[in-house]
Amino acid sequence: MTVNAATAGAGSSKAFKAPKAAKASRAPKPFKASKAQGLGLWALHSFMGLYALVVSYPLFLMVITAFKTTREIFFAPFALPSKWSLANFAVVWQRAEFPVYMKNSLLVTGTSVTLIACIASLAAYALARYRFRGNAALYVYFLAGLMVPIRLGVLPLFLLMRDLGLLDTHYSLVLTYVASGMPMSVFILTGFFRALPQELEFAARIDGCTEFQVFYRVMLPLVRPALATVMLINFVPLWNDFFFPLIFLRSDSLKTIPLGMTVFFGQYETDWGVVFAGMLLASVPLLVLYLLMSQQFIKGLTAGAVKG
Amino acid sequence: MLQRLFRRRTQWLFLAPALIVYTVFMVYPLLSSFGYSFFEWDGYIRKGFAGLANYQKVLFERPYSERLVGALKHNVVFFTLTFTIQTTLGLFLAVMLNRGGRFLRACQVAYFAPYTLSLVVVGFLWLLLLNPTWGQVNKILAAAGLGRFARPWLGDMATALPAIILVNAWRWLGFPITVYLAGLKGIPEELHEAARVDGATPWQVFRNVTLPLLAPTIGMVSVLTFIYDFNAFELIFVMQGSNGSPFYATDVLGTFFYRTAFGDSTTGGEVGQVGLGSAIAVLMFLLVCAASVIGVSLMWRQEVEM
C-alpha cells in the first residue's frame, strides 16, 4: 500500500476502496505518457475499433440487405440501397405467418419469464430466510441443475408431454422453460435475499404482517434489481430457443419465431431481400433492447457466470 | 396453535411450486434417460428390458459406432478451437478493454451484440454470406485480390467444420470477453502497481499477476464453453441439416442424438429409436457431468474467496 501511495500520488487513497475507484486513480499519470505510449494507445484503439467493425459488419449487411431489391443484392451487394424500400418488410408481415410467430414468441417467452420470476423468488425466499431441516440439501438440489442442459432429458420429456396430452401446445414449452430456469434463478435470488437485514423482517412481523405479506410487501421490493436480472437472463435464451419448439410443436400456427424462421426460409429461399427482412424483424426486439440498455444486459447475462 | 403449525410449514408452501415444476419437468426427465437406455423400444412404446444392448449397439455396431466416434471428434475439435480463440483473442481483447474509456466501451457493445441473436438467425445469415456463388465472403476475397482462396466453405469437407466453428465464435466471443472483463475489474489495481514499481514489464505483470488471479474465471468460462459446445445443435442443424453435411463432416453429438431419437428426416421419416437415443443422451450426460463437477467446485472456491 505504501508502494501505491508513492507512485500514484494524488488520488491514490481512493484506489484502496474499490476497482471503480482504482480506475479513477489511473487517470492522473500523464507524466509517464511519452510519444511511444501515445502511439501505442493509438495502435491499440485502431485495432480494437477495427475488430469492432469486423464483428459488426455482418449485422450491418443484414440491415442494408433487408431494404434492397433482389436485383440490387446481386449486382451491388456492398452498396447502400438506392432506395430504402419497405417492400420486403411488407411481404414478411403480410404474406408470411410472421405476425403469428411474433405473437407466439411474445406469449410463450413472456409467460415463462413471469412464472420463473414468481416461482423462483418464492423458493429463493424460503431457502434464504427460513431455517428448517433439509434447507442446505434443497439448495444443492436446485444448484445441481445449474450446469446440466435440460435438453439431454428431451426424450423422456417428450414422452411425458405426450402422456400429459401437451404435445403441440404452448404449455409444453412454458413448463419446460420454467423448469429449466429454476436453478440459475433460485441461485441468484437466494444470494440477494440472504443479504437483506433481518430487522426488516422482524419489524414487518411486529406490524402484523402475515408470512406472505412479509415476503411480498417488504422483502420482494428490495430485490427488484435481482429480479430484473433474472428476467433478463431468462428472456434472451428463451426468446431465441429453437430446440424445444422443434421437438414439441407441429402446427404452424403455434410456432415461435426461431422455428417459424426455418419455415419462412424454406418458402422464400430465392428471395433474399425478404429473407433478410425476416431475420431483421426477428432480431430487432432484442437488438434494440440491447442497444438501449447494453450495460445492464452485459452485467445481467454474465452475472450468473461470475458470481450470483 | 394452528397458526404456529402453519408458520412452521410456510417455507414448504413457498417452495412447493418451484420444487414440483423443477422435479417433474427437469430432474425426472434427466434421470429417466438412464432408465430408458436399458430398455428395448418399439417406436415410442416401451418393450422388454434390454440390459446394455443399446450401449453395445451405439458403441460397437456400425453405422452407429462410426457416427458416434465421428461426432465426438467433431465436438472435441469444436471445443478445442473455440477454447483456443477465446483464451487468446478473447482474453487479449478483454485485457485491452479493461483500460476503460468511452471508445473501448463502445467497442465492447459491438463485440457483445451478436450474442443477442438467435442461432437460427446467425445460421441463415452466414449461410447467405458464405454462399459459394454470390455470398459476400467470397466477393470480399475476390475484391481483395485473394480470389483464389474463394471456395464453397460449407460444402467442402475440409472447411465446413472450421467455418461453422468460426461462425459460432463470431456470435459467442462477446460472452467470454465480458466475463473476463468482469473478472479483471475484480483484481485490485494496487497489485498491478506494485509489480510495475518492482520493475516488471507489462508482459510480466500480465503473466505473473493478472493471469493467476484470473485463472478461476478462465476455468469457469472454459467449463461453460465445454458444456455449451458439447451440446451444439442449432447452428449445424440450420446450416448443414440434421446429418451434418457434407457427408457427416459437421455431424456432432447433438445432431447424431436428434437423428437417432426423433428420426432422420433425410432418409424418409424413419421413426425415432428411444433406447439408442437415450443411450447417447446418457453418454453426453456423463461427459457434461464430469465438466460441471469441475465447474461447480471452481465456482464454490471463487465464492469462498470473495
Interface residues (C-beta under 8 A of the other chain):
Chain A: M1 V3 N4 A6 T7 A8 A15 F16 P19 A22 K23 S25 R26 L44 H45 F47 M48 G49 Y51 A52 L53 V55 S56 P58 L59 L61 M62 F74 P77 F78 C118 I119 A120 L122 A123 Y125 A126 L127 Y130 F132 L138 F142 L143 G145 L146 M147 V148 P149 I150 R151 L152 G153 V154 L155 P156 L157 F158 L159 L160 R162 L175 T176 V178 A179 S180 M182 P183 V186 E211 F212 F215 V236 W239 N240 F242 F243 L246 I247 I257 P258 L259 M261 T262 F265 W272 V275 F276 M279 A282 S283 L286 L287 L289 Y290 L291 S294 F297 I298 K299 L301 T302 A305 V306 K307 G308
Chain B: R7 R8 T10 Q11 W12 F14 L15 P17 A18 L19 V21 Y22 V24 F25 M26 V27 Y28 P29 L30 L31 S32 S33 Y36 Y44 L93 M96 L97 R99 G100 F103 L104 A106 C107 Q108 V109 A110 Y111 F112 A113 P114 Y115 T116 L117 S118 L119 V120 V121 F124 L125 W126 L128 L129 W134 Q136 K139 W170 L173 F175 T178 V179 A182 G183 K185 G186 I187 P188 E189 E190 E193 A194 R196 V197 T217 M220 V221 V223 L224 I227 N231 F233 E234 F237 V238 A261 F262 V274 G277 S278 A281 M284 F285 V288 C289 A291 S292 G295 V296 Q302 E303 M306
